């Protein structure tokens, strides 16, 4: 457990140092935030694309596995696996944090809106 957390801290340390160097030089931190926003948007776009690929892959892969094995159990397991991967990608999208307020982008106090184009907390616009 300690090794996992140490690895996470080691990866996070260079990013913190980069932000500190930017602030020391007197450069505006908005540029850093814009770069961070674009990184989050690109990550969301990639995840949404992969989510749709896995969802659309579920039926053809089930049919192909049934055609190859003639086993309904294998075909069902193949389709369920593709749907499970898509579900995991959807959860990952829902838990993505806002670069401005560091809260979950799509999860409000009493609602979840995964199709929102802005952060439900601070209103940061995400054009993805």
N, C-alpha and C positions, 0 to 999 in steps of 0.2 A: 504494500500500500504506500509506504514511504517513497519507494522508487518511482511510482507513478506520479505522485505529487511533485517530486523533485524534477521530473522530466517536464511537467507542465510549467513549473516555475522557471526552469531554464529557458524554455521557449518564450515565456512572457517577458523575461528580463530584457532582451534586446529591444523589444517594442517600447518598454518604459524608458529605456535609455535614449531611444530615438526621439521620443516626445520631450524629454528633458533637454536634449541638445537643441531641439527646435526652439524651446522657450528661452534657453540661455542666449541664443543668437539674437533674440529679439524679433524673430520672424512671427508672423501672425499664426495662431493656432487654427484659424479657419481653414487654411490650406490643408492642414493635417486632417481636420474633420471632413473636408470635402473628399479627400483621398479615402478616408475610412468609410464614408457613405458610399462611394463608388465601389469599394470592396464588398460591402454588405449587399449592395444591389446586384453585383455580379454573382455573388454566392447564391442569392435568392433565385436569380434567373437560372443558374445551373441546376439548382435543386428542383425547381418547378419543371424544367425540361426533362430531367431524369425521372421525376415522378410520373409524368405523362408517358414517357417511354416504357416504364415498368408496368403502368396500368394497361396501356395498349398492347403490351407484350403478353399479358396474362392469358387471353383467349387463344391466340395463335400457338403459344408454347404448349398449352394444354392439349390442343388438337394435334399438334405435332408429336407430343409424347404419347398420346393415345394411339396415333397411327403407327408409331414405332414399336410400342410395347403391347398394345391391345389390353392395357390394364387401366381400369377406371381409377384405381387408387393412385397410380403414378401420375395420371393426368390431373387428378384433383390436387395432389400434392404439389405438382408443378405450378398450377394456377394459384394455389394458396400461397406458395412461396413468392411469386411475382407480386401478388396483392399485399403480402406482408412487407416486402421491401418498399413498395409504394407508400404504404401506411407509415413506415419508419421515416421516409423522406418527408412526408407531410408533417409528422410530429417535429422533425428537425426544423422545418420551415416555420412552424408555429412558435418554436422556442428561440428563434433568432432574436438577438438583442439589438436595440436601437443604438447607433453610435453616439447619439447626442445625450439621451437621458439614461441609457443603460438598462431600461426596462424591456420586457418582452414586447416585440413590435405589435403583435396582433392580439394580445390577451389583455383585456381591460379588467375592471373590477368585477363586473358581472356578465361579461360577454366575451366571445371569441369571434373575431372577424378575419379569417385568413385571406380574404380577397380585398382587404383595405389597401389603398394606395398611399397611406400615410400612417405614421405611428399614432396609436390610439391615446398615448399619454402626452407627448409634446407636439404632435402635429407635423413632424418632419416629413416632407414629401418624398416618397420613393416612387420613381417612375420606372417600374420594372414590368 
